[in-house]
């Protein structure tokens, strides 16, 4: 096991936040494009 210092934890957290934000933005953009598939998307979200 390697010990994580505060800098590494902060870096990992920041990277995770950026990736998560990017994925959410991408997903919302895709939802806007696929308005006609809204019902299918809602169904998919229901099972998550």
C-alpha positions as CSV (number, residue, x, y, z in Angstrom):
1,X,0.0,0.0,0.0
2,X,1.2,3.5,-0.8
3,X,0.2,6.2,1.6
4,X,-1.8,9.1,0.1
5,X,-0.7,12.6,1.1
6,X,-3.1,15.5,1.1
7,X,-1.9,16.7,-2.3
8,X,-2.6,13.4,-4.0
9,X,-6.1,13.2,-2.5
10,X,-6.9,16.8,-3.6
11,X,-5.6,16.0,-7.1
12,X,-7.6,12.9,-7.4
13,X,-10.7,14.6,-6.1
14,X,-10.3,17.5,-8.5
15,X,-9.8,15.1,-11.4
16,X,-12.9,13.2,-10.4
17,X,-15.0,16.3,-10.2
18,X,-13.9,17.5,-13.6
19,X,-14.6,14.1,-15.2
20,X,-18.0,13.9,-13.5
21,X,-19.0,17.4,-14.5
22,X,-17.9,16.6,-18.1
23,X,-19.9,13.5,-18.2
24,X,-23.1,15.2,-16.8
25,X,-22.7,18.0,-19.3
26,X,-22.3,15.6,-22.2
27,X,-25.3,13.6,-21.1
28,X,-27.5,16.7,-20.8
29,X,-26.4,17.8,-24.2
30,X,-27.3,14.4,-25.6
31,X,-30.7,14.6,-24.0
32,X,-31.4,17.9,-25.6
33,X,-30.5,16.4,-29.0
34,X,-32.6,13.3,-28.5
35,X,-35.9,14.9,-27.3
36,X,-37.9,12.4,-29.3
37,X,-36.3,9.5,-27.3
38,X,-37.3,11.2,-24.0
39,X,-39.5,8.4,-22.9
40,X,-36.8,5.8,-23.5
41,X,-34.3,7.9,-21.5
42,X,-36.8,8.3,-18.6
43,X,-37.3,4.5,-18.6
44,X,-33.6,4.0,-18.5
45,X,-33.1,6.5,-15.7
46,X,-35.9,4.7,-13.7
47,X,-33.9,1.5,-13.6
48,X,-30.7,3.1,-12.4
